[in-house]
Amino acid sequence: MNFLGHLYFSDNNSELMIANLFGDFCKGKQFLDYPAPIKNGVLLHRSIDHYIDNHINVKEVRSKLYDTLPKVAGIAIDLYFDHLLSKHWDTYHPIPYMQYLEAFYKFESNYIDKYPKEFQWFLGKIKEHKWLNYYPTSYGLEKSCQGVAKRISFQNQLGNAPELMEPFKEDLFDAFQNYMTDAITYFNLTPNPSKVSI
């Protein structure tokens, strides 16, 4: 999953959310140089990536998409799953979507100075432009796909993924539902309003 999925699977722990997002910026064993809360976030990020990459239903739908989106089918699924999670947020979380995001945008990490400047800039942009607010819309999905496509070093069709995935939307939705059911159990989430501390 992409940004939203990584926030969601941080189980309402705001500090862990930030550290989880940092996982994309932290390569190899670099995480060992950071305080424990940041290490935990990077390890969770990697665990989420590994779990979705190896989930049986995700692998099945990825194979169906491969000819249409060679080399980037997995990335397209990550972005599409974030789109689906935001659209069906009320099914998976007790806090309304926009309220959840506002709490995340307002949170100031106690470890912000420990993060590289590149990540601090990225985090600032997410909060300033409120990128995740647009995830439930077709426009948001298109912009996400186009933005990631530009950062990939080889030519790809990711920018056209929303249109190219349209014939597979039922397969994608089924895979998403099965993945979420399994992942919530695997990561031992507690979507209980009384335990929400974001």
Buried (B, 14 or more C-beta within 10 A) or exposed (E): BBBBBBBBBBBBBBBBBBBBBBBBBBEEEEBEEBEEBBBBBBBBBBBBBEBBEEBEBBBEBBEBBEEBBEEBBBBBBBBBBBBBBBBBBEEEBEBEBEEBBBBBBEBEBEBEEBBEEEBBEBBEEBBEEBBBBBBBEEEBBBBBBBEBBEEEEEEBBBBBBBEBBEEBEEBBBEBBBBBBEBBBEBBEBEBEEEEBEB
